[in-house]
Amino acid sequence: MIVAAPKFKDALEILAKHGVEFVVVGGVAAVLNGAPLATFDLDVVHARSPENLARLVAALIELEAHYRDPGGRDLRPELSALAGDGHHLLLTRCGPVDVLGQIGRGRQYEDLLPDAVDVRVGGIAVMVLGLSALIRTKEEAGRDKDHAVLSILRQTLRESAGPT
Amino acid sequence: MPTRQLAASKSSATPHWSYTLRMDDLELTSLKAPIQDDGDGSLIRWMLGLSPEERLAVLQGFVDSAMELRDSRSP
């Protein structure tokens, strides 16, 4: 399976161009907050209003998104599926993009928005989950891969707060 | 003063940012770091000194390098 090289900024620009309401979470959010981490996928939690789902589907079509299917089938994300809580692990022409209905303990777009910060990337404004909330959701998820980065995230939060 | 290399490709309609970490980027922050710093502290402070767009460019540079390595190893 050939995986397109991740192009984070291009993916964000396409989502923004279609007016998709989303919050960046995961590794890219950690990096945008100043954590020195590496990741190959873009994780976003999207608003699940009917209007936003339609915009998201349009953006995913432009991104040529399809599911990361081990069987190699060409499965495209559909609006009805994106309306649910699930995680949609996609490959796009801008690399892997995970479209998430919720993260942590059932935190949806509306739950995350108060803890998100408005970040300028190029000419676009992107909502990015703040460090404290990012740490909380990773603690809640509790997977090995989440625990692996918690130390760096906590240290970044301390450093960003300045000298105590 | 730390110097940064942040450049957009002129050959593409949509600029792709690239970022190269130079040793002198870390020099000053490393000098300020406490002796018991395990290395993450100076790197974190260096990242925090960048703009979000520059941080994303650092990540993109890492990914591009990894993909280049992958492609060079492909038969």
gemmi code that builds the backbone of each chain (N, CA, C; Angstrom):
import gemmi

chains = {
    "A": [
        ("MET", (0.848, -1.192, 0.000), (0.000, 0.000, 0.000), (0.889, 1.249, 0.000)),
        ("ILE", (0.691, 2.108, -0.968), (1.474, 3.335, -1.042), (0.736, 4.422, -0.261)),
        ("VAL", (1.436, 5.015, 0.689), (0.831, 6.052, 1.519), (1.385, 7.399, 1.088)),
        ("ALA", (0.473, 8.320, 0.782), (0.904, 9.660, 0.380), (1.621, 10.335, 1.540)),
        ("ALA", (2.615, 11.122, 1.209), (3.377, 11.826, 2.237), (2.477, 12.825, 2.960)),
        ("PRO", (2.567, 12.862, 4.280), (1.757, 13.836, 5.013), (2.095, 15.270, 4.624)),
        ("LYS", (1.079, 16.047, 4.378), (1.223, 17.485, 4.119), (0.209, 18.180, 5.027)),
        ("PHE", (0.653, 18.444, 6.251), (-0.282, 18.906, 7.278), (-0.954, 20.225, 6.894)),
        ("LYS", (-0.141, 21.146, 6.429), (-0.688, 22.473, 6.141), (-1.689, 22.404, 4.987)),
        ("ASP", (-1.368, 21.603, 3.977), (-2.280, 21.473, 2.838), (-3.614, 20.877, 3.288)),
        ("ALA", (-3.553, 19.862, 4.151), (-4.788, 19.238, 4.634), (-5.627, 20.241, 5.426)),
        ("LEU", (-4.956, 21.004, 6.280), (-5.676, 22.007, 7.077), (-6.299, 23.068, 6.172)),
        ("GLU", (-5.562, 23.453, 5.128), (-6.081, 24.478, 4.213), (-7.320, 23.986, 3.479)),
        ("ILE", (-7.336, 22.720, 3.091), (-8.501, 22.186, 2.370), (-9.709, 22.113, 3.313)),
        ("LEU", (-9.493, 21.670, 4.533), (-10.602, 21.646, 5.504), (-11.136, 23.056, 5.738)),
        ("ALA", (-10.214, 24.002, 5.882), (-10.623, 25.391, 6.133), (-11.327, 25.986, 4.915)),
        ("LYS", (-10.826, 25.653, 3.725), (-11.423, 26.194, 2.497), (-12.890, 25.797, 2.375)),
        ("HIS", (-13.211, 24.610, 2.848), (-14.597, 24.136, 2.783), (-15.423, 24.601, 3.982)),
        ("GLY", (-14.787, 25.343, 4.872), (-15.516, 25.876, 6.020), (-15.851, 24.846, 7.073)),
        ("VAL", (-15.072, 23.772, 7.130), (-15.338, 22.708, 8.102), (-15.004, 23.215, 9.506)),
        ("GLU", (-15.916, 22.960, 10.432), (-15.665, 23.281, 11.845), (-15.006, 22.064, 12.491)),
        ("PHE", (-13.790, 22.254, 12.985), (-13.066, 21.139, 13.589), (-12.056, 21.675, 14.593)),
        ("VAL", (-11.622, 20.777, 15.485), (-10.553, 21.089, 16.424), (-9.412, 20.107, 16.160)),
        ("VAL", (-8.207, 20.637, 15.990), (-7.037, 19.772, 15.823), (-6.661, 19.199, 17.181)),
        ("VAL", (-6.497, 17.887, 17.238), (-6.084, 17.215, 18.472), (-4.865, 16.341, 18.143)),
        ("GLY", (-4.424, 15.543, 19.094), (-3.351, 14.587, 18.821), (-1.991, 15.229, 18.637)),
        ("GLY", (-1.144, 14.541, 17.898), (0.254, 14.946, 17.768), (0.450, 16.302, 17.137)),
        ("VAL", (-0.327, 16.622, 16.114), (-0.170, 17.922, 15.459), (-0.570, 19.043, 16.425)),
        ("ALA", (-1.606, 18.799, 17.214), (-1.980, 19.795, 18.222), (-0.861, 19.973, 19.240)),
        ("ALA", (-0.247, 18.860, 19.627), (0.868, 18.937, 20.580), (2.000, 19.784, 20.012)),
        ("VAL", (2.333, 19.554, 18.758), (3.422, 20.318, 18.113), (3.050, 21.798, 18.012)),
        ("LEU", (1.832, 22.081, 17.593), (1.413, 23.487, 17.468), (1.443, 24.196, 18.821)),
        ("ASN", (1.287, 23.416, 19.899), (1.383, 23.977, 21.254), (2.823, 24.064, 21.752)),
        ("GLY", (3.765, 23.558, 20.944), (5.175, 23.691, 21.312), (5.840, 22.430, 21.820)),
        ("ALA", (5.154, 21.303, 21.785), (5.762, 20.048, 22.244), (6.618, 19.450, 21.129)),
        ("PRO", (7.851, 19.079, 21.430), (8.724, 18.506, 20.395), (8.431, 17.027, 20.184)),
        ("LEU", (7.366, 16.740, 19.461), (6.953, 15.364, 19.187), (6.885, 15.146, 17.687)),
        ("ALA", (6.883, 13.898, 17.295), (6.744, 13.567, 15.875), (5.462, 12.785, 15.655)),
        ("THR", (4.814, 13.039, 14.556), (3.613, 12.290, 14.195), (3.496, 12.286, 12.685)),
        ("PHE", (2.756, 11.312, 12.181), (2.572, 11.225, 10.736), (1.114, 11.432, 10.339)),
        ("ASP", (0.242, 11.598, 11.321), (-1.153, 11.794, 10.926), (-1.739, 13.056, 11.572)),
        ("LEU", (-2.761, 13.533, 10.916), (-3.495, 14.704, 11.403), (-4.788, 14.210, 12.033)),
        ("ASP", (-5.009, 14.552, 13.303), (-6.225, 14.133, 14.009), (-7.135, 15.347, 14.201)),
        ("VAL", (-8.382, 15.203, 13.797), (-9.334, 16.295, 14.014), (-10.630, 15.737, 14.584)),
        ("VAL", (-11.244, 16.526, 15.460), (-12.597, 16.229, 15.946), (-13.520, 17.242, 15.278)),
        ("HIS", (-14.548, 16.745, 14.615), (-15.406, 17.616, 13.804), (-16.759, 17.846, 14.459)),
        ("ALA", (-17.332, 19.001, 14.144), (-18.713, 19.267, 14.556), (-19.630, 18.375, 13.725)),
        ("ARG", (-20.674, 17.871, 14.387), (-21.513, 16.894, 13.688), (-22.905, 17.428, 13.355)),
        ("SER", (-22.982, 18.730, 13.148), (-24.234, 19.295, 12.639), (-24.380, 18.858, 11.177)),
        ("PRO", (-25.614, 18.767, 10.690), (-25.809, 18.345, 9.291), (-25.041, 19.236, 8.310)),
        ("GLU", (-25.034, 20.548, 8.569), (-24.347, 21.477, 7.661), (-22.848, 21.197, 7.646)),
        ("ASN", (-22.290, 20.980, 8.829), (-20.844, 20.756, 8.885), (-20.467, 19.401, 8.294)),
        ("LEU", (-21.322, 18.414, 8.492), (-21.031, 17.098, 7.906), (-20.976, 17.196, 6.381)),
        ("ALA", (-21.867, 17.990, 5.808), (-21.858, 18.164, 4.345), (-20.566, 18.839, 3.901)),
        ("ARG", (-20.121, 19.847, 4.678), (-18.854, 20.518, 4.334), (-17.678, 19.562, 4.490)),
        ("LEU", (-17.731, 18.739, 5.530), (-16.647, 17.783, 5.776), (-16.557, 16.766, 4.632)),
        ("VAL", (-17.694, 16.268, 4.204), (-17.695, 15.291, 3.108), (-17.100, 15.924, 1.851)),
        ("ALA", (-17.453, 17.168, 1.573), (-16.894, 17.851, 0.398), (-15.370, 17.984, 0.515)),
        ("ALA", (-14.915, 18.317, 1.704), (-13.461, 18.438, 1.914), (-12.776, 17.091, 1.755)),
        ("LEU", (-13.410, 16.044, 2.274), (-12.800, 14.710, 2.190), (-12.772, 14.207, 0.749)),
        ("ILE", (-13.748, 14.618, -0.044), (-13.717, 14.252, -1.467), (-12.524, 14.933, -2.134)),
        ("GLU", (-12.319, 16.221, -1.828), (-11.164, 16.917, -2.414), (-9.848, 16.301, -1.928)),
        ("LEU", (-9.862, 15.826, -0.696), (-8.651, 15.183, -0.155), (-8.482, 13.747, -0.660)),
        ("GLU", (-9.464, 13.267, -1.433), (-9.442, 11.888, -1.954), (-9.327, 10.879, -0.806)),
        ("ALA", (-10.106, 11.148, 0.235), (-10.006, 10.330, 1.448), (-10.657, 8.964, 1.267)),
        ("HIS", (-9.990, 7.949, 1.788), (-10.564, 6.606, 1.871), (-10.030, 5.932, 3.121)),
        ("TYR", (-10.744, 4.934, 3.583), (-10.362, 4.271, 4.836), (-9.059, 3.497, 4.679)),
        ("ARG", (-8.312, 3.458, 5.781), (-7.094, 2.647, 5.798), (-7.527, 1.193, 5.982)),
        ("ASP", (-7.833, 0.544, 4.876), (-8.377, -0.802, 4.911), (-7.269, -1.814, 4.621)),
        ("PRO", (-6.981, -2.696, 5.591), (-5.917, -3.681, 5.377), (-6.187, -4.567, 4.159)),
        ("GLY", (-7.467, -4.730, 3.830), (-7.822, -5.548, 2.675), (-7.647, -4.827, 1.354)),
        ("GLY", (-7.305, -3.556, 1.422), (-7.056, -2.790, 0.204), (-8.303, -2.320, -0.508)),
        ("ARG", (-9.460, -2.463, 0.146), (-10.693, -2.012, -0.516), (-10.757, -0.487, -0.524)),
        ("ASP", (-11.413, 0.045, -1.529), (-11.539, 1.501, -1.672), (-12.843, 1.942, -1.012)),
        ("LEU", (-12.793, 2.159, 0.296), (-13.985, 2.529, 1.053), (-13.934, 4.020, 1.366)),
        ("ARG", (-14.949, 4.717, 0.918), (-14.988, 6.175, 1.119), (-15.858, 6.527, 2.332)),
        ("PRO", (-15.471, 7.548, 3.078), (-16.292, 7.955, 4.231), (-17.616, 8.561, 3.773)),
        ("GLU", (-18.682, 8.146, 4.440), (-20.008, 8.653, 4.078), (-20.560, 9.514, 5.202)),
        ("LEU", (-21.427, 10.416, 4.818), (-21.975, 11.390, 5.756), (-22.636, 10.713, 6.949)),
        ("SER", (-23.399, 9.652, 6.696), (-24.117, 8.991, 7.794), (-23.143, 8.406, 8.817)),
        ("ALA", (-22.021, 7.887, 8.357), (-21.035, 7.318, 9.278), (-20.324, 8.425, 10.051)),
        ("LEU", (-20.045, 9.525, 9.374), (-19.334, 10.635, 10.015), (-20.195, 11.306, 11.086)),
        ("ALA", (-21.484, 11.042, 11.057), (-22.392, 11.628, 12.059), (-22.288, 10.921, 13.404)),
        ("GLY", (-21.611, 9.793, 13.433), (-21.517, 9.021, 14.667), (-20.312, 9.379, 15.523)),
        ("ASP", (-20.177, 8.609, 16.629), (-19.090, 8.853, 17.584), (-17.746, 8.304, 17.129)),
        ("GLY", (-17.761, 7.507, 16.076), (-16.593, 6.692, 15.750), (-15.380, 7.455, 15.266)),
        ("HIS", (-14.296, 6.693, 15.149), (-13.036, 7.209, 14.616), (-12.903, 6.735, 13.170)),
        ("HIS", (-12.639, 7.664, 12.280), (-12.495, 7.341, 10.872), (-11.030, 7.529, 10.491)),
        ("LEU", (-10.345, 6.431, 10.309), (-8.908, 6.459, 10.050), (-8.710, 6.428, 8.540)),
        ("LEU", (-8.349, 7.567, 8.000), (-8.369, 7.742, 6.553), (-6.975, 7.962, 5.984)),
        ("LEU", (-6.839, 7.597, 4.717), (-5.684, 8.013, 3.928), (-6.166, 9.055, 2.945)),
        ("THR", (-5.371, 10.086, 2.781), (-5.753, 11.140, 1.847), (-4.541, 11.478, 0.984)),
        ("ARG", (-4.756, 12.371, 0.029), (-3.613, 12.780, -0.789), (-2.685, 13.708, -0.010)),
        ("CYS", (-3.093, 14.085, 1.192), (-2.225, 14.849, 2.098), (-1.807, 13.982, 3.284)),
        ("GLY", (-1.770, 12.676, 3.087), (-1.329, 11.776, 4.150), (-2.475, 11.289, 5.025)),
        ("PRO", (-2.131, 10.540, 6.081), (-3.167, 10.005, 6.966), (-3.891, 11.115, 7.726)),
        ("VAL", (-5.206, 11.036, 7.728), (-6.038, 11.981, 8.477), (-7.054, 11.163, 9.278)),
        ("ASP", (-7.071, 11.360, 10.584), (-8.047, 10.685, 11.434), (-9.161, 11.672, 11.769)),
        ("VAL", (-10.364, 11.329, 11.367), (-11.535, 12.173, 11.626), (-12.308, 11.526, 12.764)),
        ("LEU", (-12.381, 12.221, 13.890), (-12.845, 11.606, 15.131), (-14.154, 12.251, 15.603)),
        ("GLY", (-15.132, 11.407, 15.884), (-16.398, 11.915, 16.403), (-16.271, 12.396, 17.832)),
        ("GLN", (-15.375, 11.760, 18.579), (-15.138, 12.142, 19.969), (-13.787, 11.584, 20.404)),
        ("ILE", (-13.247, 12.137, 21.480), (-11.992, 11.615, 22.047), (-12.112, 11.561, 23.570)),
        ("GLY", (-11.167, 10.876, 24.198), (-11.172, 10.773, 25.661), (-12.468, 10.148, 26.142)),
        ("ARG", (-12.994, 10.709, 27.224), (-14.252, 10.192, 27.773), (-15.441, 10.853, 27.086)),
        ("GLY", (-15.616, 10.551, 25.834), (-16.774, 11.025, 25.091), (-16.797, 12.516, 24.815)),
        ("ARG", (-15.637, 13.126, 24.701), (-15.590, 14.576, 24.453), (-15.760, 14.851, 22.962)),
        ("GLN", (-16.840, 15.575, 22.653), (-17.147, 15.917, 21.271), (-16.635, 17.327, 20.958)),
        ("TYR", (-16.844, 17.720, 19.716), (-16.375, 19.031, 19.245), (-16.808, 20.152, 20.197)),
        ("GLU", (-18.078, 20.154, 20.549), (-18.605, 21.244, 21.392), (-17.975, 21.228, 22.786)),
        ("ASP", (-17.619, 20.037, 23.256), (-16.969, 19.930, 24.570), (-15.533, 20.453, 24.521)),
        ("LEU", (-14.885, 20.274, 23.376), (-13.469, 20.641, 23.248), (-13.273, 22.121, 22.939)),
        ("LEU", (-14.266, 22.712, 22.297), (-14.118, 24.089, 21.804), (-13.701, 25.097, 22.891)),
        ("PRO", (-14.269, 25.020, 24.104), (-13.843, 25.997, 25.126), (-12.368, 25.882, 25.498)),
        ("ASP", (-11.782, 24.709, 25.270), (-10.371, 24.501, 25.606), (-9.458, 24.615, 24.386)),
        ("ALA", (-10.027, 25.063, 23.272), (-9.231, 25.189, 22.048), (-8.740, 26.620, 21.885)),
        ("VAL", (-7.602, 26.746, 21.225), (-7.038, 28.070, 20.974), (-7.000, 28.306, 19.470)),
        ("ASP", (-7.161, 29.559, 19.114), (-7.170, 29.965, 17.705), (-5.727, 30.182, 17.258)),
        ("VAL", (-5.280, 29.377, 16.315), (-3.890, 29.434, 15.862), (-3.853, 29.787, 14.382)),
        ("ARG", (-2.961, 30.698, 14.020), (-2.802, 31.051, 12.614), (-1.750, 30.163, 11.983)),
        ("VAL", (-2.135, 29.498, 10.929), (-1.183, 28.694, 10.155), (-1.278, 29.180, 8.719)),
        ("GLY", (-0.245, 29.893, 8.279), (-0.335, 30.508, 6.963), (-1.444, 31.538, 6.978)),
        ("GLY", (-2.318, 31.441, 6.014), (-3.390, 32.416, 5.937), (-4.674, 31.971, 6.601)),
        ("ILE", (-4.633, 30.874, 7.312), (-5.885, 30.360, 7.871), (-5.831, 30.302, 9.392)),
        ("ALA", (-7.010, 30.387, 9.977), (-7.138, 30.245, 11.428), (-7.618, 28.824, 11.722)),
        ("VAL", (-6.944, 28.178, 12.642), (-7.271, 26.792, 12.985), (-7.499, 26.703, 14.483)),
        ("MET", (-8.550, 25.991, 14.884), (-8.784, 25.756, 16.306), (-7.965, 24.531, 16.735)),
        ("VAL", (-7.164, 24.722, 17.753), (-6.251, 23.665, 18.212), (-6.501, 23.434, 19.702)),
        ("LEU", (-6.645, 22.187, 20.090), (-6.877, 21.885, 21.501), (-5.671, 22.319, 22.333)),
        ("GLY", (-5.918, 23.034, 23.417), (-4.848, 23.510, 24.278), (-4.162, 22.374, 25.018)),
        ("LEU", (-2.978, 22.687, 25.539), (-2.146, 21.648, 26.155), (-2.820, 20.950, 27.337)),
        ("SER", (-3.431, 21.732, 28.233), (-4.046, 21.130, 29.418), (-5.129, 20.130, 29.026)),
        ("ALA", (-5.964, 20.535, 28.078), (-7.033, 19.644, 27.637), (-6.477, 18.448, 26.874)),
        ("LEU", (-5.417, 18.689, 26.113), (-4.773, 17.596, 25.384), (-4.245, 16.543, 26.354)),
        ("ILE", (-3.631, 17.013, 27.427), (-3.122, 16.104, 28.457), (-4.280, 15.334, 29.086)),
        ("ARG", (-5.366, 16.049, 29.384), (-6.516, 15.399, 30.020), (-7.101, 14.304, 29.119)),
        ("THR", (-7.244, 14.595, 27.838), (-7.839, 13.585, 26.947), (-6.915, 12.381, 26.778)),
        ("LYS", (-5.617, 12.629, 26.807), (-4.682, 11.493, 26.683), (-4.684, 10.661, 27.962)),
        ("GLU", (-4.832, 11.323, 29.096), (-4.954, 10.570, 30.357), (-6.223, 9.719, 30.322)),
        ("GLU", (-7.306, 10.295, 29.799), (-8.570, 9.569, 29.739), (-8.503, 8.390, 28.770)),
        ("ALA", (-7.831, 8.603, 27.643), (-7.736, 7.531, 26.649), (-6.937, 6.361, 27.219)),
        ("GLY", (-5.865, 6.690, 27.914), (-5.143, 5.672, 28.669), (-4.428, 4.603, 27.863)),
        ("ARG", (-4.235, 4.814, 26.576), (-3.526, 3.811, 25.779), (-2.021, 3.973, 25.965)),
        ("ASP", (-1.292, 2.939, 25.625), (0.172, 2.998, 25.763), (0.741, 4.181, 24.994)),
        ("LYS", (0.234, 4.406, 23.783), (0.785, 5.482, 22.957), (0.476, 6.859, 23.548)),
        ("ASP", (-0.615, 6.935, 24.325), (-0.922, 8.202, 24.992), (0.002, 8.424, 26.178)),
        ("HIS", (0.208, 7.362, 26.964), (1.116, 7.465, 28.119), (2.526, 7.840, 27.675)),
        ("ALA", (2.901, 7.362, 26.479), (4.274, 7.565, 26.015), (4.608, 9.048, 25.824)),
        ("VAL", (3.611, 9.867, 25.529), (3.889, 11.276, 25.249), (3.503, 12.203, 26.406)),
        ("LEU", (2.869, 11.645, 27.437), (2.378, 12.500, 28.516), (3.499, 13.267, 29.221)),
        ("SER", (4.632, 12.626, 29.391), (5.737, 13.289, 30.080), (6.168, 14.555, 29.332)),
        ("ILE", (6.332, 14.443, 28.021), (6.737, 15.598, 27.207), (5.658, 16.682, 27.241)),
        ("LEU", (4.395, 16.262, 27.163), (3.307, 17.246, 27.171), (3.262, 18.006, 28.493)),
        ("ARG", (3.421, 17.272, 29.597), (3.389, 17.934, 30.911), (4.574, 18.882, 31.071)),
        ("GLN", (5.730, 18.454, 30.583), (6.911, 19.325, 30.684), (6.733, 20.576, 29.813)),
        ("THR", (6.129, 20.389, 28.639), (5.869, 21.545, 27.760), (4.902, 22.508, 28.423)),
        ("LEU", (3.896, 21.968, 29.103), (2.929, 22.823, 29.807), (3.625, 23.614, 30.910)),
        ("ARG", (4.502, 22.952, 31.648), (5.239, 23.659, 32.719), (6.117, 24.745, 32.128)),
        ("GLU", (6.834, 24.408, 31.050), (7.738, 25.393, 30.436), (6.951, 26.569, 29.848)),
        ("SER", (5.799, 26.290, 29.269), (5.026, 27.360, 28.635), (4.427, 28.295, 29.678)),
        ("ALA", (4.274, 27.768, 30.897), (3.743, 28.610, 31.986), (4.805, 29.553, 32.524)),
        ("GLY", (6.071, 29.316, 32.170), (7.163, 30.176, 32.625), (7.672, 29.758, 33.978)),
        ("PRO", (8.681, 30.513, 34.500), (9.288, 30.157, 35.773), (8.282, 30.249, 36.910)),
        ("THR", (8.371, 29.289, 37.843), (7.443, 29.289, 38.979), (8.123, 29.885, 40.207)),
    ],
    "B": [
        ("MET", (22.789, 35.502, 18.223), (21.350, 35.304, 18.087), (21.069, 33.996, 17.353)),
        ("PRO", (20.097, 33.264, 17.802), (19.741, 32.056, 17.070), (19.264, 32.416, 15.673)),
        ("THR", (19.628, 31.625, 14.733), (19.168, 31.873, 13.380), (18.270, 30.733, 12.943)),
        ("ARG", (17.307, 31.060, 12.133), (16.363, 30.056, 11.664), (16.341, 30.078, 10.153)),
        ("GLN", (16.125, 28.933, 9.577), (15.957, 28.865, 8.142), (14.518, 28.464, 7.872)),
        ("LEU", (13.758, 29.420, 7.427), (12.360, 29.152, 7.112), (12.148, 29.671, 5.716)),
        ("ALA", (11.901, 28.779, 4.795), (11.844, 29.198, 3.407), (10.699, 28.521, 2.693)),
        ("ALA", (10.078, 29.232, 1.807), (9.023, 28.664, 0.988), (9.586, 28.317, -0.378)),
        ("SER", (9.154, 27.188, -0.893), (9.580, 26.798, -2.226), (8.983, 27.756, -3.239)),
        ("LYS", (9.834, 28.268, -4.146), (9.338, 29.200, -5.156), (8.794, 28.461, -6.368)),
        ("SER", (9.045, 27.164, -6.424), (8.661, 26.429, -7.618), (7.207, 25.967, -7.576)),
        ("SER", (6.550, 26.116, -6.435), (5.206, 25.602, -6.354), (4.224, 26.742, -6.113)),
        ("ALA", (3.030, 26.597, -6.657), (2.018, 27.639, -6.490), (1.637, 27.773, -5.026)),
        ("THR", (1.502, 26.628, -4.370), (1.230, 26.636, -2.936), (2.546, 26.447, -2.212)),
        ("PRO", (2.981, 27.438, -1.441), (4.288, 27.296, -0.812), (4.304, 26.171, 0.222)),
        ("HIS", (5.354, 25.396, 0.186), (5.568, 24.360, 1.198), (6.716, 24.827, 2.068)),
        ("TRP", (6.439, 24.956, 3.345), (7.437, 25.487, 4.250), (8.404, 24.390, 4.655)),
        ("SER", (9.628, 24.764, 4.729), (10.613, 23.818, 5.231), (11.383, 24.486, 6.358)),
        ("TYR", (11.837, 23.683, 7.267), (12.539, 24.237, 8.411), (13.742, 23.371, 8.709)),
        ("THR", (14.858, 23.999, 8.901), (16.071, 23.264, 9.226), (16.540, 23.676, 10.605)),
        ("LEU", (16.668, 22.687, 11.471), (17.180, 22.957, 12.811), (18.682, 23.114, 12.743)),
        ("ARG", (19.177, 24.242, 13.207), (20.618, 24.469, 13.235), (21.092, 24.399, 14.683)),
        ("MET", (22.342, 23.998, 14.826), (22.882, 23.845, 16.180), (22.816, 25.155, 16.960)),
        ("ASP", (23.034, 26.293, 16.251), (23.043, 27.548, 16.993), (21.645, 27.954, 17.449)),
        ("ASP", (20.598, 27.281, 16.917), (19.254, 27.507, 17.443), (19.186, 27.107, 18.910)),
        ("LEU", (19.880, 26.033, 19.221), (19.803, 25.465, 20.561), (20.842, 26.037, 21.508)),
        ("GLU", (21.855, 26.689, 20.932), (23.016, 27.074, 21.725), (22.644, 27.919, 22.944)),
        ("LEU", (21.901, 28.995, 22.720), (21.629, 29.912, 23.822), (20.703, 29.291, 24.856)),
        ("THR", (19.664, 28.594, 24.370), (18.747, 27.988, 25.327), (19.449, 26.896, 26.113)),
        ("SER", (20.388, 26.192, 25.468), (21.105, 25.137, 26.185), (21.949, 25.722, 27.298)),
        ("LEU", (22.540, 26.880, 27.046), (23.378, 27.492, 28.066), (22.560, 27.898, 29.289)),
        ("LYS", (21.280, 28.242, 29.024), (20.431, 28.669, 30.133), (19.849, 27.478, 30.885)),
        ("ALA", (19.941, 26.292, 30.286), (19.280, 25.137, 30.880), (19.967, 24.712, 32.161)),
        ("PRO", (19.194, 24.212, 33.128), (19.814, 23.724, 34.355), (20.675, 22.500, 34.065)),
        ("ILE", (21.618, 22.242, 34.946), (22.555, 21.142, 34.738), (21.830, 19.804, 34.649)),
        ("GLN", (20.747, 19.680, 35.432), (20.054, 18.396, 35.453), (19.087, 18.234, 34.276)),
        ("ASP", (19.084, 19.194, 33.346), (18.205, 19.112, 32.179), (18.541, 17.842, 31.397)),
        ("ASP", (17.515, 17.035, 31.131), (17.762, 15.782, 30.412), (17.797, 15.986, 28.895)),
        ("GLY", (17.725, 17.215, 28.448), (17.761, 17.482, 27.010), (16.411, 17.900, 26.480)),
        ("ASP", (15.337, 17.364, 27.046), (13.998, 17.726, 26.584), (13.698, 19.186, 26.882)),
        ("GLY", (14.185, 19.677, 28.012), (13.872, 21.041, 28.428), (14.336, 22.080, 27.425)),
        ("SER", (15.579, 21.945, 26.969), (16.097, 22.930, 26.017), (15.367, 22.823, 24.688)),
        ("LEU", (15.023, 21.609, 24.302), (14.294, 21.425, 23.045), (12.887, 22.014, 23.152)),
        ("ILE", (12.258, 21.799, 24.283), (10.917, 22.365, 24.491), (10.978, 23.889, 24.465)),
        ("ARG", (11.971, 24.452, 25.155), (12.069, 25.926, 25.174), (12.341, 26.471, 23.778)),
        ("TRP", (13.139, 25.741, 23.002), (13.396, 26.167, 21.625), (12.095, 26.134, 20.815)),
        ("MET", (11.323, 25.050, 20.967), (10.048, 24.948, 20.236), (9.088, 26.056, 20.661)),
        ("LEU", (9.059, 26.330, 21.962), (8.138, 27.365, 22.456), (8.529, 28.747, 21.939)),
        ("GLY", (9.791, 28.898, 21.549), (10.243, 30.174, 21.001), (9.843, 30.390, 19.548)),
        ("LEU", (9.312, 29.351, 18.930), (8.890, 29.450, 17.534), (7.413, 29.829, 17.451)),
        ("SER", (7.007, 30.327, 16.306), (5.580, 30.560, 16.075), (4.927, 29.207, 15.768)),
        ("PRO", (3.599, 29.106, 15.934), (2.937, 27.839, 15.583), (3.238, 27.390, 14.157)),
        ("GLU", (3.285, 28.332, 13.241), (3.573, 27.945, 11.848), (4.983, 27.370, 11.721)),
        ("GLU", (5.921, 27.966, 12.445), (7.284, 27.436, 12.421), (7.345, 26.050, 13.062)),
        ("ARG", (6.570, 25.845, 14.128), (6.540, 24.521, 14.775), (6.011, 23.470, 13.801)),
        ("LEU", (4.967, 23.846, 13.063), (4.412, 22.907, 12.092), (5.438, 22.623, 11.003)),
        ("ALA", (6.209, 23.642, 10.633), (7.251, 23.453, 9.615), (8.346, 22.512, 10.115)),
        ("VAL", (8.655, 22.571, 11.409), (9.633, 21.642, 11.992), (9.118, 20.212, 11.838)),
        ("LEU", (7.854, 20.001, 12.212), (7.259, 18.668, 12.089), (7.252, 18.221, 10.629)),
        ("GLN", (6.847, 19.139, 9.739), (6.783, 18.781, 8.316), (8.173, 18.420, 7.796)),
        ("GLY", (9.182, 19.126, 8.249), (10.556, 18.825, 7.842), (10.978, 17.440, 8.290)),
        ("PHE", (10.601, 17.077, 9.520), (10.907, 15.737, 10.028), (10.216, 14.677, 9.168)),
        ("VAL", (8.933, 14.901, 8.899), (8.166, 13.933, 8.117), (8.742, 13.813, 6.701)),
        ("ASP", (9.068, 14.944, 6.105), (9.626, 14.914, 4.746), (10.924, 14.117, 4.714)),
        ("SER", (11.755, 14.307, 5.737), (13.025, 13.576, 5.793), (12.778, 12.077, 5.919)),
        ("ALA", (11.812, 11.721, 6.765), (11.501, 10.299, 6.951), (10.960, 9.689, 5.656)),
        ("MET", (10.101, 10.436, 4.967), (9.541, 9.915, 3.721), (10.616, 9.799, 2.650)),
        ("GLU", (11.539, 10.754, 2.646), (12.641, 10.707, 1.687), (13.494, 9.466, 1.933)),
        ("LEU", (13.716, 9.190, 3.211), (14.503, 8.006, 3.573), (13.758, 6.746, 3.130)),
        ("ARG", (12.427, 6.734, 3.376), (11.635, 5.574, 2.971), (11.729, 5.355, 1.462)),
        ("ASP", (11.580, 6.444, 0.703), (11.599, 6.334, -0.749), (12.964, 5.882, -1.258)),
        ("SER", (14.018, 6.344, -0.587), (15.358, 5.988, -1.050), (15.655, 4.512, -0.804)),
        ("ARG", (14.913, 3.908, 0.129), (15.138, 2.491, 0.445), (14.216, 1.575, -0.348)),
        ("SER", (13.257, 2.181, -1.083), (12.337, 1.374, -1.876), (13.075, 0.790, -3.075)),
        ("PRO", (12.749, -0.469, -3.458), (13.421, -1.062, -4.618), (13.014, -0.372, -5.904)),
    ],
}
model = gemmi.Model(1)
for chain_id, residues in chains.items():
    chain = gemmi.Chain(chain_id)
    for i, (resn, *xyz) in enumerate(residues, 1):
        res = gemmi.Residue()
        res.name, res.seqid = resn, gemmi.SeqId(i, " ")
        for name, pos in zip(("N", "CA", "C"), xyz):
            atom = gemmi.Atom()
            atom.name, atom.element = name, gemmi.Element(name[0])
            atom.pos, atom.b_iso = gemmi.Position(*pos), 0.0
            res.add_atom(atom)
        chain.add_residue(res)
    model.add_chain(chain)
structure = gemmi.Structure()
structure.add_model(model)
structure.setup_entities()
